[in-house]
C-alpha cells in the first residue's frame, strides 16, 4: 500500500507541477500585457517585470485548487489508460481506499498552501506595496482619491478621524489630516501635519498646524451676532505625540485586500475595526474562506477521483482533462457567486465560505460511490431479464 501511495503521489505531484506552471505563466503573461501601458520614462519594463514577479505567490495561491484538480485528473486518467488503476482495484484496493490515499497525498499541498498564505504571500504583498509606492507613487488597495481614512476612539471618550494622503516605504506617513471630536460629536480640533511616524504606540506628528475650535462656537454663531472673542485660533507645533491604536501593520492591512492578509494580521485588524465600531463583514468572510481553503483542496482531489476512475473508452485522457477544467472553472465561478450573494444577502460568513465546498464534496462522493457500485446496480436488472426469458 505504501509503495502504491508513493507511486500515485509522484504521478500526481508531477502532473500538478506542470499544470500549475502553465496556469501561473499564462495568468502572469496576461497581467503583463494588461500593465504594459504603464511603462514610461520613470517606470521601465524591468520595473514591470519586478512587480509581476512579486505577484507570483498570489497567482499560485489563487490557482492552486484548479491546478490540483486538473493535475490530479491528468495523472489518474493516465494511470487508468495504462490499466494501472485496474491492477490496484484487482489487488483489493476499493475506490474509497484510493480516495483515502489521495487525501493523504493532498496533505503536503495543504501544508504548502498554509505556508504560502501565512508567511510568503503577506511578506511579498508588503514588498509589492512598497515597490509600488517607490515606482508608481501609489500602493493600491483601499485608497480613495483623498487618501487613506481611519477612525478610532481617543482617550477622552471622543472620536478621531485620521486621513493619510501618502504612505512611505519605511512605514512613515505624510500629509496627515486629523479631525478630533468631543463625546457629543462636536469638532474640537483640526490638525495638519506634513509628516509622521509610529513609535511605541504613538503617532509622532511633525510640523503641525492646529486649528482649535472654541466649545461655545456653535452658540456664538447661532445668535446671529459677531462674537467678541474669536471662536477659532491657529497655532503651530513643531511636534505632537498622538496616542493611537494604529500601527504600521494595520496601515498595511488597510492597503491589502483581506484575502491576502495572514490570519494573525486579519484577526488583529478585525479587533481594531470592532473596537472602533466599523464594519467587519468582509474581513470575517475572508477569515472563514482562509480557514476553509485546506478543505477546498481536499474537495478538489475528491472531484478528481471519479473523473479519473472512469473507463478510458468513455472519453480518453483529453476528455477527462477537459471535464476537470470545466469543473474547476465552474467551481471557482460558483464560489465567487456565493461570496457576492452572501455579502449582499448578509448570510452567515461560515455559510458563504463552506456551502460551495460542502455541496461539491457531497456530489463528488455520490459520483464516486455510484461508480464503485454501478456493477452491483446493474445485476438485478440482468437477473430480471434472464427470469423473463426462462418464463417465456
Residue, then its C-alpha position, 0 to 999 in steps of 0.5 A: x500500500x505504501x509503495x502504491x501511495x508513493x507511486x500515485x503521489x509522484x504521478x500526481x505531484x508531477x502532473x500538478x507541477x506542470x499544470x500549475x506552471x502553465x496556469x501561473x505563466x499564462x495568468x502572469x503573461x496576461x497581467x503583463x500585457x494588461x500593465x504594459x501601458x504603464x511603462x514610461x520614462x520613470x517606470x521601465x519594463x524591468x520595473x514591470x517585470x519586478x512587480x509581476x514577479x512579486x505577484x507570483x505567490x498570489x497567482x499560485x495561491x489563487x490557482x492552486x485548487x484548479x491546478x490540483x484538480x486538473x493535475x490530479x485528473x491528468x495523472x489518474x486518467x493516465x494511470x487508468x489508460x495504462x490499466x494501472x488503476x485496474x491492477x490496484x482495484x484487482x489487488x483489493x484496493x476499493x475506490x474509497x481506499x484510493x480516495x483515502x490515499x489521495x487525501x493523504x497525498x493532498x496533505x503536503x499541498x495543504x501544508x504548502x498552501x498554509x505556508x504560502x498564505x501565512x508567511x510568503x504571500x503577506x511578506x511579498x504583498x508588503x514588498x509589492x506595496x512598497x515597490x509600488x509606492x517607490x515606482x508608481x507613487x501609489x500602493x493600491x488597495x483601499x485608497x480613495x482619491x483623498x487618501x487613506x481614512x481611519x477612525x478610532x476612539x481617543x482617550x477622552x471618550x471622543x472620536x478621531x478621524x485620521x486621513x493619510x494622503x501618502x504612505x512611505x516605504x519605511x512605514x512613515x506617513x505624510x500629509x496627515x489630516x486629523x479631525x478630533x471630536x468631543x463625546x457629543x460629536x462636536x469638532x474640537x480640533x483640526x490638525x495638519x501635519x506634513x509628516x509622521x511616524x509610529x513609535x511605541x504606540x504613538x503617532x509622532x506628528x511633525x510640523x503641525x498646524x492646529x486649528x482649535x475650535x472654541x466649545x461655545x462656537x456653535x452658540x456664538x454663531x447661532x445668535x446671529x451676532x459677531x462674537x467678541x472673542x474669536x471662536x477659532x485660533x491657529x497655532x503651530x507645533x513643531x511636534x505632537x505625540x498622538x496616542x493611537x491604536x494604529x500601527x504600521x501593520x494595520x496601515x498595511x492591512x488597510x492597503x491589502x485586500x483581506x484575502x491576502x492578509x495572514x490570519x494573525x494580521x486579519x484577526x488583529x485588524x478585525x479587533x481594531x475595526x470592532x473596537x472602533x465600531x466599523x464594519x467587519x463583514x468582509x474581513x470575517x468572510x475572508x477569515x472563514x474562506x482562509x480557514x476553509x481553503x485546506x478543505x477546498x483542496x481536499x474537495x478538489x482531489x475528491x472531484x478528481x477521483x471519479x473523473x479519473x476512475x472512469x473507463x478510458x473508452x468513455x472519453x480518453x485522457x483529453x476528455x477527462x482533462x477537459x471535464x476537470x477544467x470545466x469543473x474547476x472553472x465552474x467551481x471557482x465561478x460558483x464560489x465567487x457567486x456565493x461570496x457576492x450573494x452572501x455579502x449582499x444577502x448578509x448570510x452567515x460568513x461560515x455559510x458563504x465560505x463552506x456551502x460551495x465546498x460542502x455541496x461539491x464534496x457531497x456530489x463528488x462522493x455520490x459520483x464516486x460511490x455510484x461508480x464503485x457500485x454501478x456493477x452491483x446496480x446493474x445485476x438485478x436488472x440482468x437477473x430480471x431479464x434472464x427470469x423473463x426469458x426462462x418464463x417465456 
